[in-house]
């Protein structure tokens, strides 16, 4: 967990990243990280961008040697937990974000009260 931003990576996400690194995806090598970012857009105002990342920028935060978050996105992810969900409907990385005031059914788009982020 990143203490400054209070962002956690669940064991389910760590296991899935490791499986991808071990040959579960052409996009992942043994050192590839999962980038989690927050972008403007989506049907609720913000959207998560989750992708493979081989580069780490100077302002990035690396979590558990598996996930990378840029400093600006980290502000919107305070208190969040990054998880991997695998059920009958889908298999995907998700962000359990306590700051999200609403989200759409795809779990990729959300709105947030930026005044409460402090």
N, C-alpha and C positions, 0 to 999 in steps of 0.2 A: 504494500500500500504506500502511496505517496502521502507522507504526513502533511505537507504544506497544503495540498489540494484535496486530501481525503478521497482519493480515487483508488478503488480496489479492483483487482482482477480475480474473479472466481476460479476455483479449481477446474470447473468445466471448460472455461475458456483456455486455461493453461494447457489442459490435456488436448484440446482440439488443435491449438497452435503447434504443439509438439507433434501431433499426428500429421499435420500439414508439412512440417519441416522434415519429417521422415519419409516423404514421398507421396503424401496425400494430395498434392497439388503441384502443377507445373509452375505456379507463381511463387512458390516457397522453396528456399534453400535452407540449409541447416541454420543459417544466421538471420533469416528474414524475420522481421517483426510485423505485428499487426498494428496498422495506424488507425486510430480512432480520432475523428475530427468532427467539429460542429460547423456547418455551413449555413448561411442564410438561404431560405427557400423552402421548398416542400409545401404541402398543403396546410401545415400548421404554423409556418413562420421560420422554423429551423429544421435542419435535417442532419442526421448522422451520416458521415462518410467513413466506411470501414473498408480498408484495403491492405494489400501486402506492401511492405516498405523495406527497402534495402538500404536506404539512407536515413541518417539521423541528423537533423539540423541543430545549430547551436542553441536554439530556444526550445528544443524538444525535451520532454520529460519521459524517461524510460521507466516502465513499471515491470517488475519481475523479470527483467531481461527478455520480455515477450511482447509488450505493448508499448507503443509510442504515442504521445499526445502532445500537440503543440501548446505553447503557453496560453494563447488566446482561447482555444477550445477548452483548456483545463478550467477556466473560469466558469464555463457553463456546465461542467461535469463535476463540480464539487459535490462530494458525498455519494457519487455514483459507483455502481459496481458493474463491471463488464463481464458478461456471461455468455455461454454458448447454449443455445436451446435446440434440442433435437427431439421432435415429437412427430406424430402422424401427419401433421399439417406442413411442417417445415423444419429445416436445419439451418440455423443462422446465429451469428453473433448478435447479442442484444445489449442495450445499455439500460440498466435500472437506475433511472435518474430521478432523485427526489425533488429536484428543482422544476421538473416538467409539470406544468399546470394542466396540460391536455396533450393528447397524442392521437394520431390517426391509427387505423387498423393495421397498417403495414409495420408499425413499430419503428419506422425510420424517420418520421416527421413528428415534431413536437412544438409546443409553445412554452414560453417561460416568462415569468415575471422578473425582468432584469433588475428591478428596484430591490428585490429581496436577495440578490446575489452578494452584495456587500463586498 
